[in-house]
């Protein structure tokens, strides 16, 4: 029983640390607009850090946000 509790606490701590690390390494968000069904999805890039900081990195990480900007009526 104690092993299960220790395993659960370890999983919880691991999930929290992973979320913190991914949030600090993210340089912005990639918004995907699928409201126009005739065309392929539109992509919008929103940066939260300076472009000079992004130039220095070999890889970057974005948060993906699915949001329709044109409402369907």
PDB file of N, CA, C, O and CB in Angstrom:
ATOM      1  N   UNK A   1       0.831  -1.193   0.000  1.00  0.00           N
ATOM      2  CA  UNK A   1       0.000   0.000   0.000  1.00  0.00           C
ATOM      3  C   UNK A   1       0.875   1.257   0.000  1.00  0.00           C
ATOM      4  O   UNK A   1       0.585   2.236  -0.688  1.00  0.00           O
ATOM      5  CB  UNK A   1      -0.945  -0.002   1.218  1.00  0.00           C
ATOM      6  N   UNK A   2       1.952   1.205   0.788  1.00  0.00           N
ATOM      7  CA  UNK A   2       2.833   2.367   0.862  1.00  0.00           C
ATOM      8  C   UNK A   2       3.519   2.612  -0.473  1.00  0.00           C
ATOM      9  O   UNK A   2       3.772   3.756  -0.851  1.00  0.00           O
ATOM     10  CB  UNK A   2       3.877   2.179   1.965  1.00  0.00           C
ATOM     11  N   UNK A   3       3.821   1.521  -1.189  1.00  0.00           N
ATOM     12  CA  UNK A   3       4.471   1.641  -2.488  1.00  0.00           C
ATOM     13  C   UNK A   3       3.562   2.346  -3.488  1.00  0.00           C
ATOM     14  O   UNK A   3       4.035   3.135  -4.306  1.00  0.00           O
ATOM     15  CB  UNK A   3       4.868   0.260  -3.016  1.00  0.00           C
ATOM     16  N   UNK A   4       2.276   2.072  -3.429  1.00  0.00           N
ATOM     17  CA  UNK A   4       1.315   2.719  -4.327  1.00  0.00           C
ATOM     18  C   UNK A   4       1.221   4.208  -4.016  1.00  0.00           C
ATOM     19  O   UNK A   4       1.146   5.021  -4.937  1.00  0.00           O
ATOM     20  CB  UNK A   4      -0.077   2.057  -4.207  1.00  0.00           C
ATOM     21  N   UNK A   5       1.224   4.580  -2.752  1.00  0.00           N
ATOM     22  CA  UNK A   5       1.165   5.994  -2.367  1.00  0.00           C
ATOM     23  C   UNK A   5       2.427   6.719  -2.817  1.00  0.00           C
ATOM     24  O   UNK A   5       2.348   7.831  -3.339  1.00  0.00           O
ATOM     25  CB  UNK A   5       0.984   6.137  -0.840  1.00  0.00           C
ATOM     26  N   UNK A   6       3.583   6.104  -2.622  1.00  0.00           N
ATOM     27  CA  UNK A   6       4.848   6.719  -3.043  1.00  0.00           C
ATOM     28  C   UNK A   6       4.873   6.863  -4.561  1.00  0.00           C
ATOM     29  O   UNK A   6       5.313   7.893  -5.073  1.00  0.00           O
ATOM     30  CB  UNK A   6       6.061   5.876  -2.559  1.00  0.00           C
ATOM     31  N   UNK A   7       4.410   5.855  -5.283  1.00  0.00           N
ATOM     32  CA  UNK A   7       4.345   5.918  -6.742  1.00  0.00           C
ATOM     33  C   UNK A   7       3.414   7.042  -7.192  1.00  0.00           C
ATOM     34  O   UNK A   7       3.753   7.779  -8.117  1.00  0.00           O
ATOM     35  CB  UNK A   7       3.874   4.572  -7.319  1.00  0.00           C
ATOM     36  N   UNK A   8       2.265   7.188  -6.568  1.00  0.00           N
ATOM     37  CA  UNK A   8       1.316   8.254  -6.913  1.00  0.00           C
ATOM     38  C   UNK A   8       1.889   9.636  -6.654  1.00  0.00           C
ATOM     39  O   UNK A   8       1.719  10.544  -7.468  1.00  0.00           O
ATOM     40  CB  UNK A   8       0.029   8.084  -6.127  1.00  0.00           C
ATOM     41  N   UNK A   9       2.570   9.800  -5.523  1.00  0.00           N
ATOM     42  CA  UNK A   9       3.203  11.100  -5.217  1.00  0.00           C
ATOM     43  C   UNK A   9       4.299  11.402  -6.234  1.00  0.00           C
ATOM     44  O   UNK A   9       4.437  12.546  -6.669  1.00  0.00           O
ATOM     45  CB  UNK A   9       3.795  11.103  -3.777  1.00  0.00           C
ATOM     46  N   UNK A  10       5.079  10.392  -6.619  1.00  0.00           N
ATOM     47  CA  UNK A  10       6.118  10.576  -7.622  1.00  0.00           C
ATOM     48  C   UNK A  10       5.548  10.968  -8.973  1.00  0.00           C
ATOM     49  O   UNK A  10       6.111  11.823  -9.656  1.00  0.00           O
ATOM     50  CB  UNK A  10       6.933   9.317  -7.760  1.00  0.00           C
ATOM     51  N   UNK A  11       4.439  10.356  -9.368  1.00  0.00           N
ATOM     52  CA  UNK A  11       3.775  10.710 -10.625  1.00  0.00           C
ATOM     53  C   UNK A  11       3.259  12.140 -10.581  1.00  0.00           C
ATOM     54  O   UNK A  11       3.384  12.874 -11.562  1.00  0.00           O
ATOM     55  CB  UNK A  11       2.619   9.742 -10.916  1.00  0.00           C
ATOM     56  N   UNK A  12       2.685  12.542  -9.462  1.00  0.00           N
ATOM     57  CA  UNK A  12       2.167  13.900  -9.319  1.00  0.00           C
ATOM     58  C   UNK A  12       3.291  14.927  -9.411  1.00  0.00           C
ATOM     59  O   UNK A  12       3.153  15.934 -10.106  1.00  0.00           O
ATOM     60  CB  UNK A  12       1.425  14.049  -7.989  1.00  0.00           C
ATOM     61  N   UNK A  13       4.383  14.687  -8.727  1.00  0.00           N
ATOM     62  CA  UNK A  13       5.527  15.603  -8.773  1.00  0.00           C
ATOM     63  C   UNK A  13       6.101  15.653 -10.191  1.00  0.00           C
ATOM     64  O   UNK A  13       6.456  16.728 -10.675  1.00  0.00           O
ATOM     65  CB  UNK A  13       6.623  15.164  -7.760  1.00  0.00           C
ATOM     66  N   UNK A  14       6.193  14.506 -10.856  1.00  0.00           N
ATOM     67  CA  UNK A  14       6.694  14.466 -12.229  1.00  0.00           C
ATOM     68  C   UNK A  14       5.816  15.246 -13.191  1.00  0.00           C
ATOM     69  O   UNK A  14       6.327  15.947 -14.064  1.00  0.00           O
ATOM     70  CB  UNK A  14       6.806  13.038 -12.695  1.00  0.00           C
ATOM     71  N   UNK A  15       4.507  15.134 -13.047  1.00  0.00           N
ATOM     72  CA  UNK A  15       3.580  15.881 -13.907  1.00  0.00           C
ATOM     73  C   UNK A  15       3.704  17.385 -13.682  1.00  0.00           C
ATOM     74  O   UNK A  15       3.699  18.158 -14.640  1.00  0.00           O
ATOM     75  CB  UNK A  15       2.135  15.432 -13.651  1.00  0.00           C
ATOM     76  N   UNK A  16       3.813  17.795 -12.442  1.00  0.00           N
ATOM     77  CA  UNK A  16       3.947  19.224 -12.127  1.00  0.00           C
ATOM     78  C   UNK A  16       5.249  19.774 -12.691  1.00  0.00           C
ATOM     79  O   UNK A  16       5.252  20.846 -13.297  1.00  0.00           O
ATOM     80  CB  UNK A  16       3.890  19.455 -10.601  1.00  0.00           C
ATOM     81  N   UNK A  17       6.358  19.055 -12.502  1.00  0.00           N
ATOM     82  CA  UNK A  17       7.644  19.526 -13.022  1.00  0.00           C
ATOM     83  C   UNK A  17       7.657  19.574 -14.545  1.00  0.00           C
ATOM     84  O   UNK A  17       8.218  20.502 -15.129  1.00  0.00           O
ATOM     85  CB  UNK A  17       8.770  18.629 -12.528  1.00  0.00           C
ATOM     86  N   UNK A  18       7.047  18.591 -15.192  1.00  0.00           N
ATOM     87  CA  UNK A  18       6.980  18.593 -16.650  1.00  0.00           C
ATOM     88  C   UNK A  18       6.187  19.785 -17.153  1.00  0.00           C
ATOM     89  O   UNK A  18       6.589  20.424 -18.125  1.00  0.00           O
ATOM     90  CB  UNK A  18       6.359  17.297 -17.160  1.00  0.00           C
ATOM     91  N   UNK A  19       5.083  20.093 -16.521  1.00  0.00           N
ATOM     92  CA  UNK A  19       4.267  21.239 -16.934  1.00  0.00           C
ATOM     93  C   UNK A  19       5.037  22.544 -16.759  1.00  0.00           C
ATOM     94  O   UNK A  19       4.976  23.412 -17.630  1.00  0.00           O
ATOM     95  CB  UNK A  19       2.957  21.286 -16.129  1.00  0.00           C
ATOM     96  N   UNK A  20       5.755  22.698 -15.656  1.00  0.00           N
ATOM     97  CA  UNK A  20       6.536  23.909 -15.408  1.00  0.00           C
ATOM     98  C   UNK A  20       7.644  24.059 -16.459  1.00  0.00           C
ATOM     99  O   UNK A  20       7.871  25.155 -16.973  1.00  0.00           O
ATOM    100  CB  UNK A  20       7.145  23.877 -13.986  1.00  0.00           C
ATOM    101  N   UNK A  21       8.324  22.967 -16.770  1.00  0.00           N
ATOM    102  CA  UNK A  21       9.403  23.020 -17.756  1.00  0.00           C
ATOM    103  C   UNK A  21       8.858  23.378 -19.129  1.00  0.00           C
ATOM    104  O   UNK A  21       9.457  24.202 -19.821  1.00  0.00           O
ATOM    105  CB  UNK A  21      10.146  21.681 -17.816  1.00  0.00           C
ATOM    106  N   UNK A  22       7.748  22.791 -19.545  1.00  0.00           N
ATOM    107  CA  UNK A  22       7.189  23.096 -20.856  1.00  0.00           C
ATOM    108  C   UNK A  22       6.672  24.522 -20.934  1.00  0.00           C
ATOM    109  O   UNK A  22       6.756  25.137 -21.997  1.00  0.00           O
ATOM    110  CB  UNK A  22       6.074  22.128 -21.186  1.00  0.00           C
ATOM    111  N   UNK A  23       6.144  25.066 -19.852  1.00  0.00           N
ATOM    112  CA  UNK A  23       5.660  26.446 -19.876  1.00  0.00           C
ATOM    113  C   UNK A  23       6.804  27.432 -19.973  1.00  0.00           C
ATOM    114  O   UNK A  23       6.663  28.461 -20.633  1.00  0.00           O
ATOM    115  CB  UNK A  23       4.831  26.739 -18.639  1.00  0.00           C
ATOM    116  N   UNK A  24       7.924  27.158 -19.342  1.00  0.00           N
ATOM    117  CA  UNK A  24       9.039  28.094 -19.400  1.00  0.00           C
ATOM    118  C   UNK A  24       9.772  28.022 -20.728  1.00  0.00           C
ATOM    119  O   UNK A  24      10.375  29.013 -21.142  1.00  0.00           O
ATOM    120  CB  UNK A  24      10.003  27.826 -18.267  1.00  0.00           C
ATOM    121  N   UNK A  25       9.742  26.887 -21.409  1.00  0.00           N
ATOM    122  CA  UNK A  25      10.438  26.759 -22.697  1.00  0.00           C
ATOM    123  C   UNK A  25       9.588  27.198 -23.881  1.00  0.00           C
ATOM    124  O   UNK A  25      10.120  27.347 -24.982  1.00  0.00           O
ATOM    125  CB  UNK A  25      10.876  25.332 -22.903  1.00  0.00           C
ATOM    126  N   UNK A  26       8.316  27.405 -23.701  1.00  0.00           N
ATOM    127  CA  UNK A  26       7.449  27.827 -24.789  1.00  0.00           C
ATOM    128  C   UNK A  26       7.766  29.270 -25.172  1.00  0.00           C
ATOM    129  O   UNK A  26       7.933  30.128 -24.305  1.00  0.00           O
ATOM    130  CB  UNK A  26       5.965  27.681 -24.393  1.00  0.00           C
ATOM    131  N   UNK A  27       7.848  29.532 -26.483  1.00  0.00           N
ATOM    132  CA  UNK A  27       8.173  30.877 -26.950  1.00  0.00           C
ATOM    133  C   UNK A  27       6.963  31.593 -27.527  1.00  0.00           C
ATOM    134  O   UNK A  27       7.088  32.718 -28.012  1.00  0.00           O
ATOM    135  CB  UNK A  27       9.270  30.816 -27.987  1.00  0.00           C
ATOM    136  N   UNK A  28       5.806  30.970 -27.484  1.00  0.00           N
ATOM    137  CA  UNK A  28       4.606  31.614 -28.003  1.00  0.00           C
ATOM    138  C   UNK A  28       3.529  30.580 -28.271  1.00  0.00           C
ATOM    139  O   UNK A  28       3.585  29.450 -27.786  1.00  0.00           O
ATOM    140  CB  UNK A  28       4.920  32.401 -29.278  1.00  0.00           C
ATOM    141  N   UNK A  29       2.538  31.002 -29.065  1.00  0.00           N
ATOM    142  CA  UNK A  29       1.451  30.082 -29.375  1.00  0.00           C
ATOM    143  C   UNK A  29       1.214  30.049 -30.877  1.00  0.00           C
ATOM    144  O   UNK A  29       1.423  31.037 -31.582  1.00  0.00           O
ATOM    145  CB  UNK A  29       0.162  30.485 -28.632  1.00  0.00           C
ATOM    146  N   UNK A  30       0.777  28.901 -31.343  1.00  0.00           N
ATOM    147  CA  UNK A  30       0.412  28.698 -32.731  1.00  0.00           C
ATOM    148  C   UNK A  30      -1.088  28.523 -32.767  1.00  0.00           C
ATOM    149  O   UNK A  30      -1.610  27.515 -32.290  1.00  0.00           O
ATOM    150  CB  UNK A  30       1.153  27.471 -33.359  1.00  0.00           C
ATOM    151  N   UNK A  31      -1.791  29.501 -33.330  1.00  0.00           N
ATOM    152  CA  UNK A  31      -3.254  29.443 -33.390  1.00  0.00           C
ATOM    153  C   UNK A  31      -3.679  28.856 -34.728  1.00  0.00           C
ATOM    154  O   UNK A  31      -3.206  29.279 -35.783  1.00  0.00           O
ATOM    155  CB  UNK A  31      -3.880  30.853 -33.187  1.00  0.00           C
ATOM    156  N   UNK A  32      -4.565  27.889 -34.673  1.00  0.00           N
ATOM    157  CA  UNK A  32      -5.060  27.210 -35.867  1.00  0.00           C
ATOM    158  C   UNK A  32      -6.521  27.602 -36.052  1.00  0.00           C
ATOM    159  O   UNK A  32      -7.355  27.357 -35.180  1.00  0.00           O
ATOM    160  CB  UNK A  32      -4.898  25.649 -35.754  1.00  0.00           C
ATOM    161  N   UNK A  33      -6.826  28.221 -37.211  1.00  0.00           N
ATOM    162  CA  UNK A  33      -8.186  28.661 -37.521  1.00  0.00           C
ATOM    163  C   UNK A  33      -8.755  27.752 -38.597  1.00  0.00           C
ATOM    164  O   UNK A  33      -8.276  27.758 -39.731  1.00  0.00           O
ATOM    165  CB  UNK A  33      -8.209  30.153 -37.982  1.00  0.00           C
ATOM    166  N   UNK A  34      -9.762  26.977 -38.256  1.00  0.00           N
ATOM    167  CA  UNK A  34     -10.397  26.064 -39.209  1.00  0.00           C
ATOM    168  C   UNK A  34     -11.812  26.503 -39.542  1.00  0.00           C
ATOM    169  O   UNK A  34     -12.630  25.669 -39.933  1.00  0.00           O
ATOM    170  CB  UNK A  34     -10.414  24.646 -38.656  1.00  0.00           C
ATOM    171  N   UNK A  35     -12.128  27.780 -39.402  1.00  0.00           N
ATOM    172  CA  UNK A  35     -13.501  28.245 -39.607  1.00  0.00           C
ATOM    173  C   UNK A  35     -13.888  28.282 -41.082  1.00  0.00           C
ATOM    174  O   UNK A  35     -15.069  28.148 -41.400  1.00  0.00           O
ATOM    175  CB  UNK A  35     -13.677  29.624 -39.000  1.00  0.00           C
ATOM    176  N   UNK A  36     -12.931  28.458 -41.994  1.00  0.00           N
ATOM    177  CA  UNK A  36     -13.230  28.471 -43.420  1.00  0.00           C
ATOM    178  C   UNK A  36     -13.073  27.054 -43.948  1.00  0.00           C
ATOM    179  O   UNK A  36     -11.955  26.568 -44.121  1.00  0.00           O
ATOM    180  CB  UNK A  36     -12.302  29.467 -44.191  1.00  0.00           C
ATOM    181  N   UNK A  37     -14.202  26.389 -44.206  1.00  0.00           N
ATOM    182  CA  UNK A  37     -14.147  24.983 -44.594  1.00  0.00           C
ATOM    183  C   UNK A  37     -13.689  24.782 -46.034  1.00  0.00           C
ATOM    184  O   UNK A  37     -13.339  23.663 -46.409  1.00  0.00           O
ATOM    185  CB  UNK A  37     -15.499  24.350 -44.405  1.00  0.00           C
ATOM    186  N   UNK A  38     -13.682  25.845 -46.860  1.00  0.00           N
ATOM    187  CA  UNK A  38     -13.269  25.713 -48.253  1.00  0.00           C
ATOM    188  C   UNK A  38     -11.755  25.620 -48.395  1.00  0.00           C
ATOM    189  O   UNK A  38     -11.261  24.942 -49.296  1.00  0.00           O
ATOM    190  CB  UNK A  38     -13.788  26.882 -49.062  1.00  0.00           C
ATOM    191  N   UNK A  39     -11.024  26.283 -47.531  1.00  0.00           N
ATOM    192  CA  UNK A  39      -9.565  26.295 -47.593  1.00  0.00           C
ATOM    193  C   UNK A  39      -8.981  25.422 -46.501  1.00  0.00           C
ATOM    194  O   UNK A  39      -9.680  24.943 -45.608  1.00  0.00           O
ATOM    195  CB  UNK A  39      -9.028  27.723 -47.471  1.00  0.00           C
ATOM    196  N   UNK A  40      -7.682  25.233 -46.602  1.00  0.00           N
ATOM    197  CA  UNK A  40      -6.987  24.538 -45.526  1.00  0.00           C
ATOM    198  C   UNK A  40      -6.894  25.465 -44.318  1.00  0.00           C
ATOM    199  O   UNK A  40      -7.112  26.668 -44.464  1.00  0.00           O
ATOM    200  CB  UNK A  40      -5.572  24.072 -45.981  1.00  0.00           C
ATOM    201  N   UNK A  41      -6.582  24.956 -43.149  1.00  0.00           N
ATOM    202  CA  UNK A  41      -6.544  25.800 -41.947  1.00  0.00           C
ATOM    203  C   UNK A  41      -5.511  26.923 -42.048  1.00  0.00           C
ATOM    204  O   UNK A  41      -4.444  26.758 -42.639  1.00  0.00           O
ATOM    205  CB  UNK A  41      -6.246  24.946 -40.726  1.00  0.00           C
ATOM    206  N   UNK A  42      -5.850  28.050 -41.463  1.00  0.00           N
ATOM    207  CA  UNK A  42      -4.925  29.181 -41.381  1.00  0.00           C
ATOM    208  C   UNK A  42      -4.151  29.081 -40.076  1.00  0.00           C
ATOM    209  O   UNK A  42      -4.708  28.712 -39.042  1.00  0.00           O
ATOM    210  CB  UNK A  42      -5.682  30.544 -41.477  1.00  0.00           C
ATOM    211  N   UNK A  43      -2.860  29.414 -40.127  1.00  0.00           N
ATOM    212  CA  UNK A  43      -2.000  29.361 -38.956  1.00  0.00           C
ATOM    213  C   UNK A  43      -1.527  30.766 -38.612  1.00  0.00           C
ATOM    214  O   UNK A  43      -1.097  31.512 -39.492  1.00  0.00           O
ATOM    215  CB  UNK A  43      -0.798  28.422 -39.196  1.00  0.00           C
ATOM    216  N   UNK A  44      -1.606  31.126 -37.342  1.00  0.00           N
ATOM    217  CA  UNK A  44      -1.148  32.414 -36.849  1.00  0.00           C
ATOM    218  C   UNK A  44      -0.127  32.173 -35.750  1.00  0.00           C
ATOM    219  O   UNK A  44      -0.349  31.349 -34.862  1.00  0.00           O
ATOM    220  CB  UNK A  44      -2.335  33.276 -36.331  1.00  0.00           C
ATOM    221  N   UNK A  45       0.979  32.879 -35.804  1.00  0.00           N
ATOM    222  CA  UNK A  45       2.043  32.716 -34.825  1.00  0.00           C
ATOM    223  C   UNK A  45       2.063  33.934 -33.915  1.00  0.00           C
ATOM    224  O   UNK A  45       2.190  35.065 -34.384  1.00  0.00           O
ATOM    225  CB  UNK A  45       3.419  32.519 -35.518  1.00  0.00           C
ATOM    226  N   UNK A  46       1.938  33.703 -32.621  1.00  0.00           N
ATOM    227  CA  UNK A  46       1.993  34.770 -31.624  1.00  0.00           C
ATOM    228  C   UNK A  46       3.174  34.510 -30.705  1.00  0.00           C
ATOM    229  O   UNK A  46       3.179  33.533 -29.955  1.00  0.00           O
ATOM    230  CB  UNK A  46       0.663  34.860 -30.811  1.00  0.00           C
ATOM    231  N   UNK A  47       4.176  35.380 -30.760  1.00  0.00           N
ATOM    232  CA  UNK A  47       5.386  35.201 -29.958  1.00  0.00           C
ATOM    233  C   UNK A  47       5.243  35.914 -28.625  1.00  0.00           C
ATOM    234  O   UNK A  47       4.718  37.025 -28.554  1.00  0.00           O
ATOM    235  CB  UNK A  47       6.623  35.721 -30.710  1.00  0.00           C
ATOM    236  N   UNK A  48       5.715  35.264 -27.570  1.00  0.00           N
ATOM    237  CA  UNK A  48       5.691  35.877 -26.243  1.00  0.00           C
ATOM    238  C   UNK A  48       7.086  36.305 -25.808  1.00  0.00           C
ATOM    239  O   UNK A  48       7.239  36.939 -24.763  1.00  0.00           O
ATOM    240  CB  UNK A  48       5.098  34.908 -25.219  1.00  0.00           C
ATOM    241  N   UNK A  49       8.109  35.969 -26.595  1.00  0.00           N
ATOM    242  CA  UNK A  49       9.487  36.341 -26.287  1.00  0.00           C
ATOM    243  C   UNK A  49      10.071  37.112 -27.453  1.00  0.00           C
ATOM    244  O   UNK A  49       9.526  37.089 -28.557  1.00  0.00           O
ATOM    245  CB  UNK A  49      10.345  35.094 -25.972  1.00  0.00           C
ATOM    246  N   UNK A  50      11.177  37.792 -27.211  1.00  0.00           N
ATOM    247  CA  UNK A  50      11.826  38.575 -28.255  1.00  0.00           C
ATOM    248  C   UNK A  50      12.363  37.669 -29.351  1.00  0.00           C
ATOM    249  O   UNK A  50      12.726  36.519 -29.104  1.00  0.00           O
ATOM    250  CB  UNK A  50      12.956  39.421 -27.668  1.00  0.00           C
ATOM    251  N   UNK A  51      12.409  38.205 -30.569  1.00  0.00           N
ATOM    252  CA  UNK A  51      12.878  37.428 -31.707  1.00  0.00           C
ATOM    253  C   UNK A  51      14.366  37.099 -31.588  1.00  0.00           C
ATOM    254  O   UNK A  51      14.813  36.075 -32.105  1.00  0.00           O
ATOM    255  CB  UNK A  51      12.614  38.185 -33.001  1.00  0.00           C
ATOM    256  N   UNK A  52      15.140  37.958 -30.907  1.00  0.00           N
ATOM    257  CA  UNK A  52      16.565  37.688 -30.726  1.00  0.00           C
ATOM    258  C   UNK A  52      16.791  36.433 -29.878  1.00  0.00           C
ATOM    259  O   UNK A  52      17.752  35.696 -30.097  1.00  0.00           O
ATOM    260  CB  UNK A  52      17.254  38.893 -30.075  1.00  0.00           C
ATOM    261  N   UNK A  53      15.923  36.202 -28.935  1.00  0.00           N
ATOM    262  CA  UNK A  53      16.025  35.008 -28.094  1.00  0.00           C
ATOM    263  C   UNK A  53      15.692  33.751 -28.895  1.00  0.00           C
ATOM    264  O   UNK A  53      16.249  32.683 -28.640  1.00  0.00           O
ATOM    265  CB  UNK A  53      15.088  35.126 -26.877  1.00  0.00           C
ATOM    266  N   UNK A  54      14.798  33.877 -29.847  1.00  0.00           N
ATOM    267  CA  UNK A  54      14.408  32.738 -30.677  1.00  0.00           C
ATOM    268  C   UNK A  54      15.506  32.404 -31.678  1.00  0.00           C
ATOM    269  O   UNK A  54      15.727  31.232 -31.982  1.00  0.00           O
ATOM    270  CB  UNK A  54      13.088  33.030 -31.411  1.00  0.00           C
ATOM    271  N   UNK A  55      16.201  33.422 -32.199  1.00  0.00           N
ATOM    272  CA  UNK A  55      17.282  33.186 -33.160  1.00  0.00           C
ATOM    273  C   UNK A  55      18.382  32.309 -32.571  1.00  0.00           C
ATOM    274  O   UNK A  55      18.991  31.515 -33.288  1.00  0.00           O
ATOM    275  CB  UNK A  55      17.874  34.513 -33.624  1.00  0.00           C
ATOM    276  N   UNK A  56      18.639  32.443 -31.291  1.00  0.00           N
ATOM    277  CA  UNK A  56      19.735  31.714 -30.657  1.00  0.00           C
ATOM    278  C   UNK A  56      19.429  30.236 -30.446  1.00  0.00           C
ATOM    279  O   UNK A  56      20.343  29.445 -30.213  1.00  0.00           O
ATOM    280  CB  UNK A  56      20.068  32.349 -29.336  1.00  0.00           C
ATOM    281  N   UNK A  57      18.171  29.854 -30.521  1.00  0.00           N
ATOM    282  CA  UNK A  57      17.788  28.473 -30.247  1.00  0.00           C
ATOM    283  C   UNK A  57      17.767  27.653 -31.530  1.00  0.00           C
ATOM    284  O   UNK A  57      17.466  28.163 -32.610  1.00  0.00           O
ATOM    285  CB  UNK A  57      16.418  28.421 -29.563  1.00  0.00           C
ATOM    286  N   UNK A  58      18.091  26.379 -31.390  1.00  0.00           N
ATOM    287  CA  UNK A  58      18.028  25.473 -32.525  1.00  0.00           C
ATOM    288  C   UNK A  58      16.607  24.930 -32.706  1.00  0.00           C
ATOM    289  O   UNK A  58      16.157  24.724 -33.833  1.00  0.00           O
ATOM    290  CB  UNK A  58      19.025  24.317 -32.342  1.00  0.00           C
ATOM    291  N   UNK A  59      15.910  24.703 -31.604  1.00  0.00           N
ATOM    292  CA  UNK A  59      14.527  24.230 -31.610  1.00  0.00           C
ATOM    293  C   UNK A  59      13.700  25.130 -30.702  1.00  0.00           C
ATOM    294  O   UNK A  59      14.198  25.645 -29.701  1.00  0.00           O
ATOM    295  CB  UNK A  59      14.434  22.740 -31.151  1.00  0.00           C
ATOM    296  N   UNK A  60      12.430  25.316 -31.062  1.00  0.00           N
ATOM    297  CA  UNK A  60      11.516  26.088 -30.223  1.00  0.00           C
ATOM    298  C   UNK A  60      10.240  25.275 -30.004  1.00  0.00           C
ATOM    299  O   UNK A  60       9.952  24.338 -30.749  1.00  0.00           O
ATOM    300  CB  UNK A  60      11.191  27.472 -30.872  1.00  0.00           C
ATOM    301  N   UNK A  61       9.486  25.645 -28.976  1.00  0.00           N
ATOM    302  CA  UNK A  61       8.263  24.959 -28.627  1.00  0.00           C
ATOM    303  C   UNK A  61       7.118  25.977 -28.578  1.00  0.00           C
ATOM    304  O   UNK A  61       7.266  27.065 -28.022  1.00  0.00           O
ATOM    305  CB  UNK A  61       8.413  24.217 -27.272  1.00  0.00           C
ATOM    306  N   UNK A  62       5.985  25.609 -29.163  1.00  0.00           N
ATOM    307  CA  UNK A  62       4.806  26.470 -29.174  1.00  0.00           C
ATOM    308  C   UNK A  62       3.633  25.767 -28.502  1.00  0.00           C
ATOM    309  O   UNK A  62       3.546  24.539 -28.501  1.00  0.00           O
ATOM    310  CB  UNK A  62       4.437  26.870 -30.615  1.00  0.00           C
ATOM    311  N   UNK A  63       2.745  26.555 -27.938  1.00  0.00           N
ATOM    312  CA  UNK A  63       1.466  26.043 -27.467  1.00  0.00           C
ATOM    313  C   UNK A  63       0.519  26.093 -28.663  1.00  0.00           C
ATOM    314  O   UNK A  63       0.493  27.095 -29.378  1.00  0.00           O
ATOM    315  CB  UNK A  63       0.909  26.875 -26.233  1.00  0.00           C
ATOM    316  N   UNK A  64      -0.246  25.053 -28.892  1.00  0.00           N
ATOM    317  CA  UNK A  64      -1.178  25.003 -30.013  1.00  0.00           C
ATOM    318  C   UNK A  64      -2.571  25.338 -29.497  1.00  0.00           C
ATOM    319  O   UNK A  64      -3.053  24.753 -28.527  1.00  0.00           O
ATOM    320  CB  UNK A  64      -1.157  23.605 -30.706  1.00  0.00           C
ATOM    321  N   UNK A  65      -3.209  26.300 -30.177  1.00  0.00           N
ATOM    322  CA  UNK A  65      -4.540  26.735 -29.782  1.00  0.00           C
ATOM    323  C   UNK A  65      -5.468  26.623 -30.986  1.00  0.00           C
ATOM    324  O   UNK A  65      -5.254  27.289 -31.999  1.00  0.00           O
ATOM    325  CB  UNK A  65      -4.514  28.191 -29.229  1.00  0.00           C
ATOM    326  N   UNK A  66      -6.490  25.788 -30.882  1.00  0.00           N
ATOM    327  CA  UNK A  66      -7.487  25.659 -31.944  1.00  0.00           C
ATOM    328  C   UNK A  66      -8.602  26.652 -31.670  1.00  0.00           C
ATOM    329  O   UNK A  66      -9.335  26.525 -30.689  1.00  0.00           O
ATOM    330  CB  UNK A  66      -8.044  24.198 -32.034  1.00  0.00           C
ATOM    331  N   UNK A  67      -8.725  27.647 -32.549  1.00  0.00           N
ATOM    332  CA  UNK A  67      -9.736  28.675 -32.326  1.00  0.00           C
ATOM    333  C   UNK A  67     -10.271  29.135 -33.673  1.00  0.00           C
ATOM    334  O   UNK A  67      -9.496  29.464 -34.570  1.00  0.00           O
ATOM    335  CB  UNK A  67      -9.155  29.873 -31.520  1.00  0.00           C
ATOM    336  N   UNK A  68     -11.577  29.159 -33.818  1.00  0.00           N
ATOM    337  CA  UNK A  68     -12.204  29.649 -35.036  1.00  0.00           C
ATOM    338  C   UNK A  68     -12.504  31.128 -34.876  1.00  0.00           C
ATOM    339  O   UNK A  68     -13.206  31.531 -33.949  1.00  0.00           O
ATOM    340  CB  UNK A  68     -13.494  28.856 -35.359  1.00  0.00           C
ATOM    341  N   UNK A  69     -11.970  31.938 -35.785  1.00  0.00           N
ATOM    342  CA  UNK A  69     -12.153  33.386 -35.701  1.00  0.00           C
ATOM    343  C   UNK A  69     -13.431  33.838 -36.419  1.00  0.00           C
ATOM    344  O   UNK A  69     -14.005  34.864 -36.056  1.00  0.00           O
ATOM    345  CB  UNK A  69     -10.937  34.104 -36.295  1.00  0.00           C
ATOM    346  N   UNK A  70     -13.881  33.091 -37.428  1.00  0.00           N
ATOM    347  CA  UNK A  70     -15.089  33.449 -38.143  1.00  0.00           C
ATOM    348  C   UNK A  70     -16.234  32.584 -37.611  1.00  0.00           C
ATOM    349  O   UNK A  70     -16.206  31.364 -37.773  1.00  0.00           O
ATOM    350  CB  UNK A  70     -14.906  33.269 -39.684  1.00  0.00           C
ATOM    351  N   UNK A  71     -17.236  33.194 -36.983  1.00  0.00           N
ATOM    352  CA  UNK A  71     -18.335  32.395 -36.434  1.00  0.00           C
ATOM    353  C   UNK A  71     -19.234  31.868 -37.561  1.00  0.00           C
ATOM    354  O   UNK A  71     -19.463  32.563 -38.550  1.00  0.00           O
ATOM    355  CB  UNK A  71     -19.166  33.236 -35.431  1.00  0.00           C
ATOM    356  N   UNK A  72     -19.735  30.651 -37.410  1.00  0.00           N
ATOM    357  CA  UNK A  72     -20.689  30.066 -38.357  1.00  0.00           C
ATOM    358  C   UNK A  72     -22.100  30.428 -37.913  1.00  0.00           C
ATOM    359  O   UNK A  72     -22.457  30.316 -36.740  1.00  0.00           O
ATOM    360  CB  UNK A  72     -20.516  28.513 -38.453  1.00  0.00           C
ATOM    361  N   UNK A  73     -22.885  30.864 -38.884  1.00  0.00           N
ATOM    362  CA  UNK A  73     -24.269  31.237 -38.554  1.00  0.00           C
ATOM    363  C   UNK A  73     -25.245  30.391 -39.302  1.00  0.00           C
ATOM    364  O   UNK A  73     -26.454  30.563 -39.150  1.00  0.00           O
ATOM    365  CB  UNK A  73     -24.527  32.697 -38.857  1.00  0.00           C
TER     366      UNK A  73
END
